[in-house]
Amino acid sequence: MFLVVIIVLSFYFTQEVNTSRVIFIPKGSSNSIISHLDKNNYEVNLLDKIMLRLIGKPQSGWIDLKIKKMAKIEFLYKLTTSKAALKKVTLIPGETYYFFLQNLANTLNISTYKLFQMYALHAYKKDGNIIADTYYLPLGMNEEQLIKHLLSITERKYQKLSNKIFGQYNQENWYKYVTIASIIQKESASKDEMALVSSVIYNRLKKNMKLQMDGTLNYSKYSHTKVTPAMIRNDETDYNTYKNKGVPSDPVCAIEFEAIKAAIFPIKSDYLYFMKSIDGTKHNFASSYKKHKQNIKNIKREKRKLRKQKAKSKKITKIKKKKAVKIKKKKKVVKIKPSNVSKKARKKISKDDKLKNLWK
């Protein structure tokens, strides 16, 4: 009987398991881990649970099994000993999915085409689905696993914040705020300005005014492109807020939490316009077009003054350089006249010097 049991167990634990190279194991007890594996089509049962307890506690997080086919006993052993190597990848606030996915593919050495394909398949919107953050991603994940992993991290964070603020999570309504937050992210010079920029957006929407913001045209592959009059004329998408009223149907970039908080809680103001200050570190806000035009005039005047100061400074530097060259040319080379001491005397002096040097 004992021999029969041994034969059965040996046959069972040497069966081949087909798995993905990298798998995720949640934190928890052996029971919850076995339950998770069973739900994910690994067909584990009581025998596996007992064997897993004898071998050791399974690792949590992403596990790199190195191979996709192995015996069941090897699979169980690897669950307790393996860990995936992690790679650091940062999604900068205001960056678009178009550039982030390319960076991701290069960093993790995976297919850019497949990554874009999986993103298009699983993402809810064109952008704003992955929150701006630093991610530590396991090497060995395929393109679909990676996209699903990143989307699920953001979705959990969105749900948590929405439940905290509204007591519920409605994906469609939430992404309306994400879209406004993405415009705030593109337009703000700093986090301190976000709620003010948000107030301008809402004030213009209330008055049925077009947003007319450059940031909305910095979508997708145009993230780093300077918005020109030609671009404004030719862009026929709903990202063009110079032509279309309201906000675009999709977010324009990845956001940080400060931007979405500003989108939900704008400051109360009567501002309708803003423009960058002379040094570009902040914006000048205005509640009327007349005041806005005055701000533009002031900036132009300051820029002219700066240009004049730079030109004057360059002119002074040139004059100084010319004067220095002239002074150098005027300097005469002073020739050292030979001494009036006779040759005989010089010889004697040199001889005396040699004698003195012997005693030094």
Order of alpha helices (4+ residues) and beta strands (2+ residues): alpha-beta-beta-alpha-alpha-beta-beta-alpha-beta-alpha-alpha-beta-alpha-alpha-alpha-alpha-alpha-beta-beta-alpha-alpha
